[in-house]
Each structure stands twice: as structure tokens, then as C-alpha cells.
Amino acid sequence: MPDASATESMLTETRRFAPPADFAAQAHVKSMAEYEKLHARSIAEPEAFWSEVANELHWFKPWDAVLEWNLPDAKWFVGAQTNLCYNCIDRQIDAGLGDKVAIVWEGEAVGPDGPEILRLTYADLLERVSRFANVLKSKGVKKGDVVTIYMGMVPELAVAMLACARIGAVHSIIFGGFSAQAIRDRVEDGKSKLLVTCDGSWRRGKVVPLKANVDEALAMTDRVKDVIVFNRCGVAGTDQAPMVAGRDHDWATLVDGADPTCPAEPMDSEDLLFILYTSGSTGKPKGIMHTTGGYMVHTYMTSKLTFDLKADDPDELYWCTADLGWITGHSYIIYGLLPNRCATLMFEGGPNHPAPDRFWDIVERHKVTKFYTAPTAIRAFMKWGDEHPERHDLSSLKVLGTVGEPINPEAWVWYHETIGGGRCPIVDTWWQTETGGHMLTPLPGATTTTPGSCCRPMLGIDMAVVNSDGEEVPHNTGGILVCRKPWPGMLRGIYGDRERFVETYWSKVPGMYCPADGARIDPDGNFWITGRIDDVIVVAGHNLGTMEVESALVSHPAVAEAAVVGFPHDVKGTGVAAFVITQGELPEPGSDAAEQMKKDLVAHCGKELGPIAKPDQVRLTTALPKTRSGKIMRRLLRDIAAGNEITSDVSTLEDKGIVEKLQEG
Ligand code: WT7
């Protein structure tokens, strides 16, 4: 059970930030009293509440029932037909908004004339999406087929995902930072026959070899029959990214020859929309399944309320800095945003290229109004120095969001003052790949926020902190975070693994969804996330299973056994610490051989799993601290990794001298 109340956070809890009165007056939800009334009603009458939200969107056929709930299976908007791509694009065109900008894209490189910028109107987007949808059809893709997408942050990535949604293909997007092994595993798990990629992607001025990773992955499976390659870096067809005859096709050639119209397929509300993989406590990532109607309604409403989006404000420009390969990108760059008739900005590159003020330069040039990023990025900005944001006019900003991990109050206050000029409400949004959209968050015009707290449940969401019997615990007492009622954006399962779905989310607390986070509620009713209660660590805002890293380590010939834990890291939030028993003789501590081995192991994890999984600390050892019953004492390892005084009871350790050895390790 997580610790109830850290003194530090109790102290900072006394600082409160009320929404500025002029902001609140214009907001969708204007006060705490209004929020409380709306929330109470949404919980008391969920079907009426959600159907009112759904009615703001387009349906080919209305629902027979709002919800059918057989724990743990929910069906939302039963019997209805809709299409999410239609709601992202066509609905706006039907309303006469075809010339309105939908996507503003900025490339990473900055040439003498500035960066490459592309503005796609809803009409432009419709044509591009329709052409690519026809390309997919011409390659034999049918409703329900899984299309794997592994691309950089180019507009074509958004086009590819929307094209899938348009024809009812299920996309499985893989973050461009993942390795060949991850691609192979996901292609196999999804039985995917078609893959869309780029020759490479730009990252800090260098080409990330996406196509080469795909080729390496496809050497390990013969599942994929067609690969569509978008030539972003100009290396497609060269030695860096050779095209395989008969399998690989050039994006531009296919699109040029395709019909520019393609009707949106009426989809059943519960038809699968996408699969997205996330790490779990056991080695294998889980393919989280999201369906069409409920996910659409949840992401639409939460985008509107959390960021207070204004469809009628021609200056509204929203920017989420996440990659489309994560759920944050799926829900809060494209799917929740476009149905709100707002312009969404996509940026191709990293935050410090060519200089550490790149993000603020973008905010100033484009006049971004709503900005959404992660605590790990905010902490990096703090380190880089205030002079970078201070060089820029950030006065267009109105709401600042954060997501992915708990934000420390110091970073929160810095974000509020230095980026928000003390004027912008901060929304600390708690949710997961599995929840589809926001679950706990302030509403910017209503909530008085406290740095470090993600405040209150979203409308329609029934969150609580309970003990393992499902009983609510008193205020300021640590417990298990749960959701007590089904919600539209909830996951519908783990692809191909029913048992794991039930076991992971529905077995810890009877009758309730358990996200595996610890939490407490303060006397004001605000939620505080205290950390994961399973073997998942959140590194720089990304889930990482400690077992995944352990499996990667033991696949290296020099490793006999490995244990991986998280430790507090001042930028990433949580860093990765690996304790490794070597195969054969242990190299002399501090020797070149030992240092080389550590470097090799870090590189090996990067190669197997991707850069996020690279350990920040490696300790080589001859043994791990185990109890007599053979269990690795993870709490002890966490203390060692954090450099803490050892508070664990080590009396049950088999080899008591091991602690000192590991500390030196
Ligand atoms: C886990 C979900 C949701 C998109 C990004 C991550 C942690 C997420 C917060 C927050 C404290 C947070 C939780 C959660 N988390 N947001 N605002 N405050 N913790 O999605 O990879 O599915 O990870 O991230 O531990 O369970 P994900």
C-alpha cells in the first residue's frame, strides 16, 4: 500500500490557485458549484448525460440503448452506427467549415527561411485521407483488418490513422522510438498484413532509420505482405532504406494514382477502432482495444472541457507535444480535437533542436492558445534555464496541461509562472492508455488547483480511493485508485487475451476497474496519485514493465540474472536501475571491463526495447538480495538505487554482506 501522506506534499497543499475571473466567465464550466452539480447529475443519470454529449456528434444510425453493462464488458451506444473519421472531418465540411485549418504541421529542420510549415484545412485533410483510404483498399485492406503504422511525426501519420478509421480498418500505431523486436511482436500479435512506415524520421537533425528497423523486424516474420513507405528523409530506395520489390511501395506514387473520394464506412459503435500496446507487469506488452462510438464521445467531451476548447474562436490553436504513437497523441492530437472543430498543431522534432527554446519559438510564432506536455519535459525546461522561455512572447497561451506521471509541485509552479505568466490555469490530467481519455483533472474555469494534485473526476467518471474490499478509505489515507462505473472510453479488452484483461483490471477490487495506481484524497476532495502499485514504472511519462527490461537484459549472453527497479530521477521522474548477475566471472568493480560491460548492457536494452528502456544505473553483482523463500527484495533494491539509507528489514536475507557489495557495485 502506498504511503499515506508525505510531509512535503502536505506543506505545498496550502498553495491554491483559483481560475482567473475573466477566464472563468467565458469557460464551458464556470465554477466549482457548477462542476459539482454537473458531476453529481452525470453520475446519477449516466445514460442521459452521455447521450446528450453523443448528440453533439454525427451518427448514421441512432442507438437502441446507451449502455449495456455486464461486468467487465461494456457496450456503449448499442446498435448505433457512426464513423470517427467522418466526425473528425466531414462533419465540419458539412457545416461549411471546409476552409478552416484542421492541422498545422511544423517540420524539425530550420532552414534560412525558417522551418517547413504546412496548414491543412478540413477540405485538404478529407482529400488526403480519402486518397490514402483508397490506397489501403487497393492493397486489399478490409474492415476489421489490422494495419500497422510505424512513422515519424509527419502529417501522413495522421492521414494514415484517419484513413484506417474511414474504412473501418483497425490501426496499430507503434511509436517511432521502438525497435525492430517491438515491431515484430506487434505485427505478430495483431496478425497484420500491411505496414505503413517512413524511410526515416528527423530527430535532432539526424535520420532515425525507421525503414531499416522495419526490414529487420520483417526478417523475423513473414506476416506482412505490403509495406507502404513515405519518403520523408529522401533516403527511400538508397542503401539506407532499400525498397524490396513486390513488397515495398512508394506512398506518393500510390496516392497520386488514387481516387480522391472515398465514403466513410458506417461502423457499429462497438467495432474495433484501434489497438495500442502498453507495458504491463509481465514481460509481454498488452494490446489495448478501443472501439468506435464510446471512445469518440469520451475524447470529444474531455478535449472540450479539459482544455476549454472554443470551436468559434478563429485564434484557437491547440498543441499537444506528445507523439501520435502514444495514447496521448491518439486522443489529444487527433481524435478528441478534430471533432471539436479546432486546429491542432503537430511538431515533427525534439524540444531542443536547433536550440532549447524551440517549443517557445513555436508557441510564439503560431500563437498557440492551449499547450499540453509532460512533467519530464517541464523538468528538462527548468534545467535548461529561464532565459529560453523568457526570450519569447508567450502571451497567446490560455491553458497549460500536463500528463503522464505525477508532477512535483516545484515544476508545477515553474510551469505556471514561467510559461503561463501566472495567468493560465494548469490542468494535471490523470488517465491511461486503458481509459482512452481523461479521468481525473481540473476544469480550467472551475477548479481551484493545488500543485501536484490532479484534482477531481471528469464529468461522468466515478473515481474513488478504496481498500481491497472496495470500501472508501478516509481522507488523506492511502488506498487503491478505482473507477466504480463504466465509462464510454474504457478499454474493451486486451487483444487476444481475455484472461489477462480480467485478471489485470477486474480482479484486484471486486466489481471495480483497477488501474494499479495508489492514491489518496485530501480534505478538499482533491485526488493525489502516489504511484504505481504493480511492477510497472513510469519513466519520462511512459509505462515500462520492469520485467520487460529484465527479459531484455537476460537475453544478453553476459547476463545470468537481472532485477530492475525504479528510482527517483530529477528529470525523468523515475529512472531505471538494473542489478545484474553476470555469467561467468564478475569483472573487477571500476575496471574498464566492468564499465564496458555496463555500457554494452545499456545499449542492448536500447536495441531490444527502445531508448526509453535504457538503464540509468547498472550494478554488476554475483548475487541478488533474496529472502530465504527466494523472493528478490525489491524494496531493498529501490533503496540502494535511490542512495537511501537502508530501512528494509534485512534479517531474512540469505547473504547479509550483499547489501554493501551492491551499494559499491
Ligand atoms: C499511467 C498510465 C495517459 C497518457 C500517458 C501515460 C501515470 C498518467 C498521470 C498524472 C500521475 C499519471 C499513472 C497511470 N499517470 N498521468 N497526471 N499524474 N500519474 O499513459 O502509458 O497508459 O500510463 O501513467 O501511473 O496509471 P500510460
Residues whose N, C-alpha, C, O or C-beta is under 5 A from the ligand:
A	BS01	WT7	T278 T328 T402 V403 G404 E405 P406 D428 T429 W430 W431 Q432 T433 E434 C454 P515 D517 I529 V538 G541 H542 N543
